[in-house]
Amino acid sequence: MPHIKVGDIQIYYEILGAGSQPLTLIRGLGADLTAWFPQIPEFSKHFKTVVFDNRGAGRTDKPDAPYSMRQMADDTNGLLEALDIRRTALLGMSMGGAIAQEFAINYPEKLSSLVLVCTSFGGPESEFFALSREIQEQNLFCDETIGRRREVIAGYSEARSKFPIPTYSLGLQTDALKRHDAASRLGQIQTPTLVMTGTDDRLVPPRNSRLLASRIPGSILKEFPGGHLFMMEYPDTFNRAVVDFVRV
């Protein structure tokens, strides 16, 4: 099993593809790397794709102590250092986008590009559905998927069921996300940045991405049909946008 010691934890990771350009993916609240299944086959054709389980999730260690987005960004940096990856494109979605913001602010020299998906900079200006331990499907998927494409939801549910997150570590991740506030520091991000959102995202409404893009100098905002998990609902559209941006 590919685990590696980073600070106080063992992180589970996988590397797929053999391209010269690294692309590192950070998943969201409660999720693990298995949820990237609609992306990995395409991304690995183009990039050296690094996926891993965040602190508290999947097959990574789950210490019973407070977490923070900065700490999880440090985990990401430690993993990349251990893998001798000195520079990478970084994609973070939802909570992973908050982690990616902290990484971009604190480790700018290690980024070639940044992709922030369905996320927020946190703090009082942000708008999102109340975080809870049980997030209903209507907050993750658009109405078309819920009504006509149940196989998408089934695929997501199957991936999430493989390595369910313990209640206590989900709570620790949730508390860390609630404390995230990068609003006043986003101007420090000079990395080429793509901000993406689903127009029907009810969990982290598109307004958050618009605000995020307005605060990051030179960033590009793209809005696509779909809900919070539009990368699972419409993977071809999402994957192509990421490949085109990162590959430049």
C-alpha positions in Angstrom: 0.0 0.0 0.0 1.5 3.4 -1.0 1.6 5.3 2.4 4.3 7.8 3.2 5.1 9.5 6.5 4.4 13.3 6.5 4.8 15.0 9.8 2.6 13.3 12.4 0.6 11.2 9.9 0.9 8.5 7.3 -0.7 9.7 4.0 -2.2 7.3 1.5 -1.5 8.4 -2.1 -1.4 7.2 -5.7 0.5 8.4 -8.7 -1.1 7.7 -12.1 0.3 8.6 -15.5 3.8 9.4 -16.6 3.6 12.9 -18.0 6.3 15.4 -17.3 3.8 17.9 -15.8 2.6 17.0 -12.3 -1.0 17.6 -11.4 -2.1 17.2 -7.8 -5.7 16.8 -6.8 -7.2 17.6 -3.4 -10.7 16.3 -2.6 -13.4 17.9 -0.4 -15.1 17.3 2.9 -15.2 13.7 4.0 -14.2 12.4 0.6 -11.2 10.3 -0.4 -9.3 9.8 -3.6 -11.7 7.2 -5.0 -14.1 10.0 -5.8 -11.8 11.2 -8.6 -12.8 8.2 -10.7 -14.4 10.3 -13.5 -11.2 12.4 -13.8 -8.2 10.0 -13.3 -8.4 8.2 -16.6 -8.3 11.4 -18.6 -5.9 13.4 -16.4 -3.4 10.5 -16.3 -3.2 10.6 -20.1 -1.7 14.1 -20.0 -0.1 14.5 -16.5 1.7 12.8 -13.7 -1.4 12.8 -11.6 -1.1 12.7 -7.8 -4.1 11.9 -5.7 -4.2 11.3 -2.0 -6.5 11.1 1.1 -6.7 14.2 3.3 -5.9 14.0 7.0 -8.9 12.3 8.6 -10.3 10.6 5.5 -9.8 7.4 3.4 -6.7 5.4 4.2 -4.7 8.4 5.6 -4.3 8.6 9.4 -7.1 10.3 11.4 -5.7 11.9 14.6 -8.3 12.9 17.1 -7.1 16.5 17.4 -8.1 19.8 15.8 -7.4 20.2 12.1 -7.0 23.4 10.0 -6.8 24.3 6.3 -3.2 25.5 6.8 -2.3 22.2 8.5 -3.8 20.3 5.6 -1.9 22.5 3.1 1.3 21.7 5.0 0.3 18.0 4.7 0.1 18.5 0.9 3.4 20.2 0.8 5.0 17.5 2.9 3.7 14.8 0.6 5.0 16.5 -2.5 8.4 17.0 -0.9 8.5 13.3 0.1 7.7 12.4 -3.5 10.4 14.8 -4.8 7.8 16.8 -6.7 9.2 20.4 -6.7 6.5 22.1 -8.8 3.0 21.1 -9.6 -0.4 22.2 -10.9 -2.8 22.0 -8.1 -6.6 21.4 -8.3 -8.7 21.6 -5.2 -12.5 21.2 -5.0 -14.8 22.3 -2.2 -12.8 21.9 1.0 -9.9 20.9 -1.2 -10.2 24.3 -2.8 -9.8 25.9 0.7 -6.7 23.8 1.2 -5.4 24.8 -2.2 -5.8 28.5 -1.4 -3.7 28.1 1.7 -1.1 26.2 -0.3 -1.0 28.9 -3.0 -0.5 31.6 -0.4 2.2 29.8 1.6 4.0 27.8 -1.1 3.7 29.9 -4.2 7.1 28.8 -5.6 5.8 25.2 -5.8 2.9 26.0 -8.1 2.7 26.1 -11.9 -1.0 26.7 -12.0 -4.0 26.6 -9.7 -7.6 25.3 -10.2 -10.3 26.1 -7.6 -13.6 24.3 -8.0 -16.9 24.9 -6.3 -15.2 26.5 -3.3 -15.1 29.6 -1.1 -12.5 31.8 0.6 -14.5 31.5 3.8 -15.3 34.1 6.4 -18.4 36.3 6.8 -18.7 37.3 3.1 -19.1 33.7 1.9 -22.4 32.0 1.3 -22.9 28.3 1.7 -25.5 25.8 2.8 -25.1 25.0 6.5 -22.4 22.3 6.9 -23.6 19.2 8.6 -22.6 15.6 8.9 -25.3 14.5 6.4 -25.3 16.4 3.1 -28.4 15.5 1.0 -28.2 14.7 -2.7 -30.1 17.8 -3.7 -27.2 19.9 -2.3 -24.6 17.9 -4.4 -26.4 17.3 -7.7 -28.5 19.3 -10.1 -32.2 18.5 -10.7 -31.5 16.8 -14.0 -29.1 14.3 -12.4 -31.5 13.7 -9.5 -34.4 13.1 -11.8 -33.0 11.4 -14.8 -29.4 10.2 -14.2 -29.5 8.2 -11.0 -26.5 6.2 -12.2 -24.3 9.3 -11.5 -25.5 9.4 -7.9 -25.1 5.7 -7.6 -21.5 5.8 -8.8 -20.7 8.6 -6.3 -22.3 6.7 -3.5 -20.4 3.6 -4.3 -17.1 5.4 -4.3 -17.9 7.1 -0.9 -18.9 3.8 0.6 -15.5 2.1 0.1 -13.7 4.0 2.9 -16.3 5.8 5.0 -15.0 8.6 7.1 -15.5 8.2 10.9 -17.9 10.6 12.5 -15.2 12.2 14.7 -12.8 13.0 11.9 -15.6 14.3 9.7 -16.4 16.7 12.5 -12.8 17.8 12.7 -12.7 18.5 9.0 -16.0 20.4 9.2 -14.7 22.5 12.1 -11.5 23.3 10.2 -13.5 24.3 7.1 -15.8 26.6 9.2 -12.7 28.5 10.5 -11.2 29.0 7.0 -10.9 32.6 6.0 -8.5 33.6 3.2 -10.5 36.7 2.1 -7.8 39.3 3.0 -4.9 37.2 1.7 -6.1 36.2 -1.8 -4.3 39.1 -3.4 -1.0 37.3 -2.6 -1.8 34.6 -5.1 0.1 35.4 -8.3 -0.1 31.9 -9.8 -2.2 31.5 -13.0 -5.6 30.5 -11.6 -8.8 29.0 -13.0 -12.0 29.3 -10.8 -14.8 26.9 -11.8 -18.3 26.5 -10.5 -21.6 24.7 -11.3 -24.4 27.1 -12.0 -26.8 24.9 -10.0 -24.5 24.4 -7.0 -26.7 24.7 -3.9 -24.0 23.7 -1.4 -21.5 26.4 -2.3 -23.4 28.8 -4.5 -21.7 30.3 -7.6 -21.5 33.7 -5.9 -18.6 32.3 -3.9 -16.6 31.5 -7.0 -17.4 34.9 -8.5 -16.1 36.6 -5.4 -13.1 34.3 -5.3 -12.2 35.1 -8.9 -12.6 38.8 -8.2 -10.0 38.7 -5.5 -7.3 36.7 -7.2 -5.3 38.8 -9.6 -5.7 37.7 -13.3 -7.8 34.7 -12.5 -10.2 33.2 -15.0 -13.8 32.3 -14.0 -15.8 29.6 -15.8 -19.3 28.5 -14.9 -20.7 25.2 -16.1 -24.1 23.4 -16.0 -24.4 21.2 -13.0 -24.4 21.1 -9.2 -21.7 21.0 -6.6 -20.4 17.8 -8.1 -20.6 18.9 -11.7 -17.3 17.3 -12.3 -19.1 13.9 -11.8 -22.2 14.9 -13.6 -20.5 16.3 -16.7 -16.9 14.9 -16.5 -16.0 15.4 -20.2 -16.7 19.1 -20.0 -14.9 19.5 -16.7 -11.9 17.3 -17.7 -11.3 19.2 -20.9 -11.4 22.6 -19.2 -8.8 21.5 -16.7 -6.5 19.8 -19.3 -6.6 22.9 -21.5 -5.8 25.2 -18.7 -3.1 23.2 -17.0 -1.4 22.1 -20.3 -0.8 25.7 -21.4 
